[in-house]
Amino acid sequence: MAQRNSTYVEQGESFDRDMDYIPDRITRDSTTWPVEPGRYRLVAARACPWANRSIIVRKLLGLEDVISMGLCAPVHDEDSWTFDLDPDGVDPVLGIHRLKEAYDERVPGYPRGITVPAMIDIPTGQVVTNDFPWITHDLFFEWQEFHRPDAPNLWPEECREEMDEVMQRVFTEVNNGVYRCGFAGSQEAYDEAYDRLWATMDWLEERLADRRYLMGSTITEADVRLFTTLARFDAVYHGHFKCNRNKLTELPNLWGYARDLYQTPSFGETIDFEQIKQHYYVVHSDVNPSGIVPKGPDTDVWLQLHDRARLG
């Protein structure tokens, strides 16, 4: 999400995520940003869990030929995500070196963090929105005309109210909870964040004991949102962010669930563990001043058999 490598909090403070994003949305009835195949480019990064959501949902829904995608490099400076993975470091569709250029095209001197995912209007080169929860929401609700015929129902109406509650808890206590541990500015802030994280991890472990996915027998947006944190847990959050009560591999239900999703088309194929480790261990120089990137853990374990299909 963020591109900064400086300390996120002052000494003694708790981490508070900046949730002030460009609020525009691409919708069917919009006169400014209407749904239009080929018009927009999703700029993401395989390293970033928040962007990883949009990569998965785009693929699950079969929107690859409708919304193009540009991928940023995992390591960047304080100023912007970059397109260093592309020839000459230039996005081949947008023609820019740095994502900041698309933000400045929309708001000259854009004052906030240059974040991924971002939806870019190709004709103008302007960022439309970087409001990551709404991006995946709208890929499902607003682009349905262009979904593949067998696309999953990521927002089933019969459980939507409960799903909102589950996703809110997952966001505050797990997705964001690992960051509150990693960027805590005091022992007290860390202890509180750690306890909250593991209370919810234990709740998820129990919830997944008798259901295959978070909402039952089918994959929903809630699973996408949890998966991107679980995929990074042992490789990054356990050590780098000090979330080290247990490894994911030591939690039978969560570990089986995570492997089940990883082995599902559109999930594991979006994960690049090397890029993930490069991003966290290099960019977060305040947390890891040596810049050394660990060689482990062994990623082959993600392909081990699971027994989750018995749950539905």
N, C-alpha and C positions, 0 to 999 in steps of 0.2 A: 504494500500500500504506500507507505511513506518512502521518500527518497533520501531522507536525512541520515547522516551518520554521527551527529552530535548527540549529547545526552538528552533524553526525552524529558527528564524531570530534574528539578533542583534537589540538592541534598535534603533529606528529611521529608520529601513529599511523596505522594502516591501518583502512579501513572494515570493520566486522564486522557483518553483518546479524543483527538479533535475530529468531531463528526460533522463539521460544516463543509458540505460538498456543493458542487454546482447542481441545483435541484431540478434542472430541466429533464424532461422525459421524452422518449420517442414513442408515440402512441398512434393508433389508427386514426383518431379524429383530430390530431394536431395539425394546425396550419403552418407551424414553424418547423417542427421536426416530425413529419409524418413517417409512418412505416413505409419503406420503399426499398425493395431488394437492390443491392449493389451500391446504395448511396453511402452506407456507413462502414466504418472500419473499427473493429474492436481491437484496442491496443492493450495487451496484457503482458504478463511475465510468468514463466513457469515457476520462478522462485517464490512468488508472492502468494500466500494462501487466499487472500481476498480476490485476487485476479484469477487464481486457479478455479474458483467457483464458476466464473463466467466462461472459462475455457470448457469446463465439464458440461455445463448446461447447454451451451451452443452446440456441442457435439451430441449430447443426448437427444436434443430436439431436431437434429439434422439440418442445422442452419448454416453449415459451412459454405454452401454455394450462394447464400443469401446475404450473409454478413461476413466480409473478409476479416482476416485477423493478422495483426502485426505483433511480433514478440520482442520485448526488450531484453537486454542482457542482464544477467543476475547481479553484476557489480556496477555501481554507479557512484557519482559524487554527490555532494550536498545539493547541487543545483537541479539535477534532472535524471530521470531514467533515460537511457540511450539505446540506440539501435546497433550496437556493436556486433551483434550476431549476423547482421546483413552485410553484403559486399559493400566495402567503402564506408560502413557504418551509417548507411542511409536506408530508411524504410522505402521499399520499392514502389509503394503506392502513394504515400504521402510526400515523399521526397524530402524528408527532414532527418536531421542527425539526432535531435533531442526532442523528447516528448514535450518539453517546455515550450517549444515553438508553436505547437497546436494550442496550448493554454494561452500563450501571449497573443495568438491570432484572435482569440475570443475576448480576452480581457488583457489589454496591454499592461505588462508589468505584473501579471497575476501574483497576488501577494501570499498565497497559501502554498501548501506542499503540492508538488507535482506527483500525482498518485496514479496507480493502476489498480483496477481496470479503468479504461476511459473509452467512451464511444466518440469517434471523430467523424465529422461531416466531411466526406471526401471532396466535394466540389469547392468548399470554402477553406478547408484545412483547419476548421475550428473544432475545439472540443465541445461536444454537446453536453455531456454529463460524466461525472466520475462518482456518482452516488451508487456505490457498489451493491447495496441490497436491492435497490430498484432496478438495476440493470438486469439481474437474473429474473426478478419478478416479471419484468416487462418482456423479456425474451419468451417467457411462457405465455402470458396473457395477451400481449399485443401482437405477437408474430405468429399466432396459431394457424393462420391461413397458409403459412409456409413450412409448418412442421412436417417431418416425415410421417407417413401414414401410421406407423407403429410407435410413435413417440410416447414416452411414459407421461402419465398424468402426475406432474410434480406437485400440484396443489389440489388434492382431492377435496371436494366440497364437504364431504361428510365428516372430515376430521380437521378442517381448516382452523377452527378456533383453538383446539388443543395444540395443533401444529405451531401456531403463532406463539403459544406459551412455551412450548419446548424449544423453539428456535431462539426465543428471547433469552431463556436461561442458558442455552448453549453459547450464545454470543457473549453475554456478560461474564459468564463464569469460566468458559473454556476457550473459545476463539480469542477473546480479549483477555481472559484470565491469565493465560500464559505470558502475555505481554506485561500485565500488571506485576507478575512475579519477576520477569526479566529486567524490567526497568524501574523496580521499586527504589525509592530514594532513601529508605531507612529500613532497619530490621523490622520495625513494627508494621510498616506497609507491606513488606515482603511476607511476613508471617500471616497477615490477614489474607492477602491474595492467595497464598499457598493453601491455606485452610479452605477457602472458598472453592478454589479449583478442585481440590481432591474430594470435597463433599459432593460436588456435581459429577466428577468422574465415577465415584462410588454409586451415585444415583443412576448414571447411565449404564454401568456394569450390571446393576440389578434390573433395570428396565429391559436390557437386551438378553436377559436370561431366557425369556419365553416368547420373544418376537424377533423375526429375522431383521427387520429394519426399525427405525425409531417410531414409525407410525403404524407398523403392522407387517403385512406380507408384501408390500410394494415399496419401491424407492420413491422418495419425495424430495423436495427442496431441502428439508431438514437434514437428510442424509448427506447431501452435497455439502452443506455448511459444516457439518461435524467432520466429515472425511478429510477435508483439507488441513485441519489441525492435527488429526490423528496421523496422517501421512508424514508429518514433520516432527512428531512427538519424540521418538527415540533418537532421530538424527540430529535434532536441534534443541527442542524445548527441555528435554530431560537434563542435559548438561549445561548448555549455553544459557538457558533461562532459569536454571536451578529448580526445575519442576520434578525433583528426583525422588519422590517417595517410592514410585514404582516405574518400571519401563512399561510401555504399552504391551510388549510381549509377555508380561507377567499378569495381565488382566484377561482371563480366558474369554469372556464374552465380548469385550471390546476388541480384543485382538482377532478373534474369529470374524467378527463383524467387519473390521477394517480390511482383513484379507479378502473377505467376500466381495466387498465393494471394489477393492483394488483389482480383482480378477474379473470384474464386470466391464464390458466394453464402455469406453468413454471416461473411465476413472483412472486406472493405473497407467494407461498410455499417456496421460497428461502430466504424469509425475516425473521429474528429473531430479534425482537425489543429489547429484553433483552440483547442479545449479542452485538448489535449495541451500546446501551447505556453504557454497561460495558466497551467496548473498548474506546470510546471517553472520557468518564468522569473519567476513571481510568488511562488510559495510558497517556493522555495529562495532566500530573500533573502540568505543568507550567500554563495551562489555568484554571485548576480546582484543586488547591492544596489540598482541603479537601478530594478529592476522593469520595465524596458523589454522588451516582447515583440516579437521580430523579425517582420517581415512575410512573409519567405520561409521555406522555399523554395517554388517553384511545385509545387503538388500535382497538376496535370494530368498530369505525367509518369507517375503511377501507372496511367494508363489507356492508355499506349502498348502496342502489340502486343508480345507475347513469343512465343518459339518453343519453349516448354517441352513442348508436347504431343507433340513428336516423340520424347520420352524415355519415353513410356508413359502 
